[in-house]
Amino acid sequence: ASTGFAGFDDHMSKEIAEQPEVAARTIDALAPGVGDGSLWHGLVLPRFERVAVIGCGTSLNAGRVIASAFERLGGVPSTSFIASEAAETVIEPGTLMIALSQSGETADVLRAVDELDLSRSSLVAITNNEHSTLARRADSVLTCQAGPEIGVAATKTFVAQVVTGVATALSALVATGRMTPGEAARQVDDLKRLPDLLAHAIAVSSEALPPVVDSVLDEPGFLFLGRGSGIVFAAEGALKLKELSYRWAEHYPAGELKHGPLALIQEGTPVVVIDSGERRLESNIAEVEARGGRVIRIGGPGSTVPALGQSLTAPFPGAMDRWGPLESVVPLQMLARELAKALGHDVDKPRNLAKSVTVE
Ligand code: G6P
């Protein structure tokens, strides 16, 4: 019998499954324009000294990954603004402002764009809707290749935004002489591994997650930890878990554990660690385990859910590790979804939330 979701249980599982294809499509569309700057559709890229990203929710997290790509790959100082708090912010001249919004209609983002003084900076929109209000207001628009997303909790649009933004970053770095075309081509080759990494993450997580979910069904709160480029993925994992399972979830840079959140750990407290192989994470994990916390490792040696590049049989120390283990978002999305399903929640329409929030 047809489920109405093309063989999937819900829109979210279909959208998670589409991620390798979305990444491949996005890379194919953008890769040719990285080396010669044509990604900018003929617009002259202004000189910029710094980058600022702005957005809400999952789009803000995607923006943070993109900001870190500018910083870690090109040495460009970057900041990120929560759209609803951005109005009072002073934007320095020479800022490349990148607004991210899946819908392009989020009121907080539109208001921020209206109220910020962008007269001496330039506004780029990354959106999944090229006809949106945000797209019309921006100086240049990069459209994501995600296709329509129905599930309220964003999944494939996050991947599309990150890939689009990283390609944008590479193009901008080449166009301003901060990166050689050769280096950019190497980075693009690295990006081309993503579809396989995402597919691997889906396959492995489907096998590995059910017992993990069973073991945390009754836990009221979750911590998500990461270091460096893994922190924003910890943030995205905690956001997905809150949205879908209605359990409390917080994210922290792992080094902050001992400055507060360690007090929350008791027997069985689930602590999801984005294990990008950072040596110091081991001592953070030991601190949690010594107090009876239940560590769920994403990636890394001894991983519960090995989805990061490092856990592949042939480790590939790619430059992608500098801006983020993007494939780690897959087990995080799937953990949140499986837990929510096990608790009997509607994963496509979480309570109290809307796909596009057009009120402030
Ligand atoms: C809502 C959605 C989130 C989304 C956020 C930003 O809160 O439920 O999934 O991340 O809005 O939406 P946008 O369309 O601006 O990306």
Residues whose N, C-alpha, C, O or C-beta is under 5 A from the ligand:
A	BS01	G6P	C56 G57 T58 S59 L100 S101 Q102 S103 G104 T106 V152 A153 A154 L353 A354 K355 V357
